[in-house]
Amino acid sequence: MRQARAQGFAGMTAQLVHLIRLASTAMRHATAALFNADPPAAESITAAYEAVSVLRDELEDHAAVLLGLRVQSGVLELLATIAAVHIDAETERIGQLAREVADIARTRRGWASISAPLLGVLRELSEVCFETAAKAADVVESHTATSAVELAARCHERFAEHARALTRYRALLAVGAPSGRGGMRGNPQLAESWCTMKGSPSGRCGVAVLG
């Protein structure tokens, strides 16, 4: 019985990892459709989401079987099963979000009005999403606390990076987006923020802006 339970938990873990990666693939398809205006990519997300739904149903059935063994299971095994059910639910939400992104890509209403800098931010956020999902799958697969700590540390690191970026943008919002060099004169800090946002070397750019 113990060996059967061990095999059941190993199989459930493999399914969880596959589910997370499949949901991430679905989101990648949706993102490609969003930025590349590629209708086939938008259609592929529907197939990917359907695959996620099928796997989700299988995982729910598997978890129900494991819960049926709760009388013979230890506390840690039962907690692992409950955690698997929660992971299943969160992964399903990722799949649903991917489908919603694909729907946006199909309509693309008002997309032409989105500025290039904002599109750049969206691309960066999408990469953070993919990186986090991939690391989450690794954490589930490894069964080690070290991987979980690394994921938490990476999330905090990326959060700090975006917080610093928001601080730079906030400096521009305080005075409004500059229409020319005149809006920067006399404010080296603001000029540096503008150059950083534009991706230009702060030294040469700052001299040019401050005139």
Contacts in CASP RR format, 6 or more apart in sequence:
PFRMAT RR
TARGET T0000
AUTHOR 0000-0000-0000
METHOD contacts of the structure
MODEL  1
MRQARAQGFAGMTAQLVHLIRLASTAMRHATAALFNADPPAAESITAAYE
AVSVLRDELEDHAAVLLGLRVQSGVLELLATIAAVHIDAETERIGQLARE
VADIARTRRGWASISAPLLGVLRELSEVCFETAAKAADVVESHTATSAVE
LAARCHERFAEHARALTRYRALLAVGAPSGRGGMRGNPQLAESWCTMKGS
PSGRCGVAVLG
1 69 0 8 1.000
1 72 0 8 1.000
5 66 0 8 1.000
5 69 0 8 1.000
5 72 0 8 1.000
5 73 0 8 1.000
5 77 0 8 1.000
8 62 0 8 1.000
8 66 0 8 1.000
9 66 0 8 1.000
9 77 0 8 1.000
9 80 0 8 1.000
9 81 0 8 1.000
11 62 0 8 1.000
12 59 0 8 1.000
12 62 0 8 1.000
12 63 0 8 1.000
12 66 0 8 1.000
12 81 0 8 1.000
12 84 0 8 1.000
13 84 0 8 1.000
13 140 0 8 1.000
13 141 0 8 1.000
13 143 0 8 1.000
15 55 0 8 1.000
15 58 0 8 1.000
15 59 0 8 1.000
15 62 0 8 1.000
16 59 0 8 1.000
16 84 0 8 1.000
16 87 0 8 1.000
16 88 0 8 1.000
16 91 0 8 1.000
16 140 0 8 1.000
17 137 0 8 1.000
17 140 0 8 1.000
17 141 0 8 1.000
18 55 0 8 1.000
19 52 0 8 1.000
19 55 0 8 1.000
19 56 0 8 1.000
19 59 0 8 1.000
19 87 0 8 1.000
19 88 0 8 1.000
19 91 0 8 1.000
20 87 0 8 1.000
20 91 0 8 1.000
20 94 0 8 1.000
20 133 0 8 1.000
20 136 0 8 1.000
20 137 0 8 1.000
20 140 0 8 1.000
21 133 0 8 1.000
21 134 0 8 1.000
21 137 0 8 1.000
22 48 0 8 1.000
22 51 0 8 1.000
22 52 0 8 1.000
22 55 0 8 1.000
23 52 0 8 1.000
23 91 0 8 1.000
23 92 0 8 1.000
23 94 0 8 1.000
23 95 0 8 1.000
23 98 0 8 1.000
23 133 0 8 1.000
24 94 0 8 1.000
24 130 0 8 1.000
24 133 0 8 1.000
24 134 0 8 1.000
24 137 0 8 1.000
25 48 0 8 1.000
26 45 0 8 1.000
26 48 0 8 1.000
26 49 0 8 1.000
26 51 0 8 1.000
26 52 0 8 1.000
26 94 0 8 1.000
26 95 0 8 1.000
26 98 0 8 1.000
26 99 0 8 1.000
27 94 0 8 1.000
27 95 0 8 1.000
27 97 0 8 1.000
27 98 0 8 1.000
27 101 0 8 1.000
27 126 0 8 1.000
27 129 0 8 1.000
27 130 0 8 1.000
27 133 0 8 1.000
28 130 0 8 1.000
29 41 0 8 1.000
29 42 0 8 1.000
29 44 0 8 1.000
29 45 0 8 1.000
29 48 0 8 1.000
29 98 0 8 1.000
29 102 0 8 1.000
30 41 0 8 1.000
30 42 0 8 1.000
30 45 0 8 1.000
30 98 0 8 1.000
30 99 0 8 1.000
30 101 0 8 1.000
30 102 0 8 1.000
30 105 0 8 1.000
31 101 0 8 1.000
31 126 0 8 1.000
32 38 0 8 1.000
32 41 0 8 1.000
33 39 0 8 1.000
33 41 0 8 1.000
33 42 0 8 1.000
33 44 0 8 1.000
33 45 0 8 1.000
33 101 0 8 1.000
33 102 0 8 1.000
33 105 0 8 1.000
33 106 0 8 1.000
34 101 0 8 1.000
34 102 0 8 1.000
34 104 0 8 1.000
34 105 0 8 1.000
34 122 0 8 1.000
35 119 0 8 1.000
35 122 0 8 1.000
35 123 0 8 1.000
37 105 0 8 1.000
37 108 0 8 1.000
39 106 0 8 1.000
41 105 0 8 1.000
42 102 0 8 1.000
42 105 0 8 1.000
42 106 0 8 1.000
45 98 0 8 1.000
45 99 0 8 1.000
45 101 0 8 1.000
45 102 0 8 1.000
46 99 0 8 1.000
46 102 0 8 1.000
48 95 0 8 1.000
48 98 0 8 1.000
49 95 0 8 1.000
49 96 0 8 1.000
49 98 0 8 1.000
49 99 0 8 1.000
52 91 0 8 1.000
52 92 0 8 1.000
52 95 0 8 1.000
53 92 0 8 1.000
56 88 0 8 1.000
56 91 0 8 1.000
56 92 0 8 1.000
59 84 0 8 1.000
59 88 0 8 1.000
60 85 0 8 1.000
60 88 0 8 1.000
63 81 0 8 1.000
63 84 0 8 1.000
63 85 0 8 1.000
63 88 0 8 1.000
66 73 0 8 1.000
66 77 0 8 1.000
66 81 0 8 1.000
66 84 0 8 1.000
67 78 0 8 1.000
67 81 0 8 1.000
70 78 0 8 1.000
70 81 0 8 1.000
73 81 0 8 1.000
87 140 0 8 1.000
94 133 0 8 1.000
117 197 0 8 1.000
128 158 0 8 1.000
131 154 0 8 1.000
131 158 0 8 1.000
132 151 0 8 1.000
132 154 0 8 1.000
132 155 0 8 1.000
132 158 0 8 1.000
135 147 0 8 1.000
135 150 0 8 1.000
135 151 0 8 1.000
135 154 0 8 1.000
136 151 0 8 1.000
138 147 0 8 1.000
138 151 0 8 1.000
139 147 0 8 1.000
139 148 0 8 1.000
139 151 0 8 1.000
168 193 0 8 1.000
168 196 0 8 1.000
168 197 0 8 1.000
169 193 0 8 1.000
169 197 0 8 1.000
171 189 0 8 1.000
171 190 0 8 1.000
171 193 0 8 1.000
172 178 0 8 1.000
172 190 0 8 1.000
172 193 0 8 1.000
172 194 0 8 1.000
172 197 0 8 1.000
175 183 0 8 1.000
175 187 0 8 1.000
175 190 0 8 1.000
178 184 0 8 1.000
178 194 0 8 1.000
181 208 0 8 1.000
181 209 0 8 1.000
181 210 0 8 1.000
181 211 0 8 1.000
183 190 0 8 1.000
184 190 0 8 1.000
184 191 0 8 1.000
184 194 0 8 1.000
184 206 0 8 1.000
184 209 0 8 1.000
184 210 0 8 1.000
185 210 0 8 1.000
185 211 0 8 1.000
186 210 0 8 1.000
188 206 0 8 1.000
188 210 0 8 1.000
191 205 0 8 1.000
191 206 0 8 1.000
191 209 0 8 1.000
191 210 0 8 1.000
192 202 0 8 1.000
192 206 0 8 1.000
194 205 0 8 1.000
194 209 0 8 1.000
195 201 0 8 1.000
195 202 0 8 1.000
195 203 0 8 1.000
195 205 0 8 1.000
195 206 0 8 1.000
195 209 0 8 1.000
196 202 0 8 1.000
198 205 0 8 1.000
END
